[in-house]
Amino acid sequence: MTKKFFRCHVCGAIYYGNNKPSKCPDCLHENSFIEIDLNEARKLLFEFEGKQKTFSKKEILEKWQDFSKSSKTFKLTSKKEVIERIFNGEIKNLETKGLRYCPCQLVNPDKGKKFDEKIVCPCNFFTHKTWKEKGSCICGLFEKK
């Protein structure tokens, strides 16, 4: 079995192992890990700079689907136009800013690395006003079940 990198979408913790943890050892949230590629893990852990190979569109969609399947509270939207818009925005952010930041939020280098890490997709959408009021994350990629 090949080990993989996983990132907690709530606190940004990075985990390396065969399977994602069911509970984050840092923030204690359940079902909060999503698989990331080696270059994203390197960038987050070691400030890796340079040309990055990233997951293909199909692989990213599969990661979003897997991430959603592990949750009892949220699901991936069925709206193809939303998925397409978010994917394109994330790829643009990867190319221009170095990580797949959620396109619905602004990267703010003045607030520092820890602030920006919180908006790498999927971000901690449970804390957003839209999650509480509308039952979806800001961009609409994830919705309450």
N, C-alpha and C positions, 0 to 999 in steps of 0.2 A: 504494500500500500504506500502510495506517495504522500508525503507530508505536504501541507499547504499552509498559506498565510491567511489569517482571518483578522478582521478589524471590528471592534465593538462600535456600533453606530451611535451609541450613547456617549461614551467617554473617550473613544479613540484608542483604547488598548489594543495592542497587536498580539496575536496568539499564533504560534506555529505548531502544527500537529496534524494527525491523521483526520480528525473530525473536529468541528467547531464545538467549543464548550456550550453546554446548555445554559450556563449562567456565567456572567462575566465575573472573574475573580476580583476585578478592581472596583466596579460600581454596583455589582450584585444584580444587575438587570438580567432577566431571563430572555432567551432567544434573541439576543442582540447582536450576534456576530454574522458578518457577511464575508464571503471569500474575496480576497484581493489578490492581485498579481504581485510577482516578486518586485517589480520596479516601484509599485505604490508602497509596498512594505519598506523597501529601501529608503525611499524618499521620506516617509514618515519617521523611520527609525534613525536614519543616518544623514538626513539632509542630502540625499543623493541627487546630483544634477546630471543632466545630459539627455541624450535621445532615449526615450522610453518606449519600450514595446508594451502594448496594452492589450487587454482582452478585446476580441472582435465584438461587433454589435450583437451577434448571436450569443456569444459567451456572456456578455453583460446582461442581456435579457434573461438568460438561464440563471445567473446569479441572483437577479432581482426576484425571479420566480421561486427559487430555492429559499431565499430569505423570507419571502411571504408565506411559503408552505409551513415553515417552522413556527408560525405565530397563530395564536388563538384570537388575536385582537385586530389584525390588519391583513389586507390583501393587496396585491398589485392591481392597479386599475385595468379595466378591460378596454379602455379608450386608446386605440392605436395611435391617434394623433397626439395624445399626451405623451405616450411612451416615446414616439419619434422626436418630439420637441425636446424632451428631457435628455434623451440620448445625445442629440446633436449639440445641445448646450453643454453637456458634460465633456464631450470630446473637444469642443472649442476651448473650454476651461483647461483641459489637460494640455492642449497645445500651447495655450498662452500663459497659463499660470502654474503648470506642472502637476496638477492633481485634478481628479474628476469632481470638482466642486459642484454642489447643487446650483443649477443656473438660476434658481429662484431667489438666491441670496447673494449678497455682495461680499467678496473677499475684501478684508480690511487689514492690510499689512501693518497699519499703525497700531492696531490692537494686539498684534503679535501672533506667533505661530499657533499657540494653544487655542486662540479664538478661531482662526481659520480652519484648524483641524476639525472643529465641531461642525463644519458645514460641508465636509466631504460626503458625497452621496453614498448610501443613505444617511442623512443627518439625523439628529435626535428630534424627530418630528413630534414626539409625544409632548414636548414642552411648548410647541407652537400654539398660538391663539386659534389658528384655523383648525387644528386637530380637535380642540375642545368645542369649538363652535360649529364647524362644518363636517367634522369626521374625516378629514383628509389632511395630508401634509400640504405645505404652501403650494407646491407645484402640482399637486394632484396625482402624483405617481403612486402613492399608497393611500388606501382608504380603509375605514373601519369595516370589519366583517359584519 
